[in-house]
């Protein structure tokens, strides 16, 4: 992989998801652990959990669809990303 390729791809993905009203956040949980999450919408929470070897990005279509009724949260599970 060429140096800097991952960084450019990540920025491209961020721009696209910002256009879809998906906010990427890094909340701190117990013991100083930071967890990457994708959040969209407002209201009652709806949690999307991915399996191996996927990431939050697998839920992007569902996040857009359900964000009109729910606060959708899709975390990147530790060890997968």
N, C-alpha and C positions, 0 to 999 in steps of 0.2 A: 504494500500500500504506500502511495506517495505521501511524504510528510505534509501535513496540513489538510489532507483530504477529509478526514473525519470532522475536523473543525468546520470546514465549509459546508459539509452535508448537514451538520447539526444546526447551523445558522439558517440554512435553507428550510429545514423542517420547522424551526421556530417561527419563521415568517409565515409559512403556510398555515400553521395552527393558530397563530394570532389572528389571521383573517377569518378563521372559523370560530372565534370566540372561545378558544381553549387556552386557559392560562396555565403555564408551567410554573410550579412552585417547589420550594425545598424546605418543608417544615422540619423543625428539629424535634425529635422524640426522645425517649428515655436515654440516659447516659451519653448525651451529646451526639447521637446518631442522626444524620440528616437523610431524609427519604425524599426522593424525587417523585412528584405527583403531577398529574394533569387534572385540572379542575374546570368545570364548565357548568353554567346555569345557577339556579337559586331554588331554595325550597327544602324539602325533605331530602336527606342524603341517600344516594344510590351508589354503592361501591362496586367497581369493576375490578376483578382480580384475574390476572393473566396466568397462564401456565408456562411450562418450559417448552421451548426456548424463547417465548414471546416477550414483548415489552408493552408498556401502556399504549403504544402506537397502534396495536391491534384493535383497540377499542375506539379509535377516533370517530368512526361512523356512528357508533352507538352513543358516544358522548354528545355529538351534534344532535342526534334525534331526540334523546331523552332530556336534554338540557332545558327544554321549554317547560318541563314539569318538575324536574328534580335538580338538586345539587349533585352533579355527577363527579365522582372522584375515582381516578385510575392511578394507583401507585405503581412504581417500578419496584418489584420485590427485590430484596437484598440478594446479591449473588447472581442475578440475572442480567444486570446492566452495569 
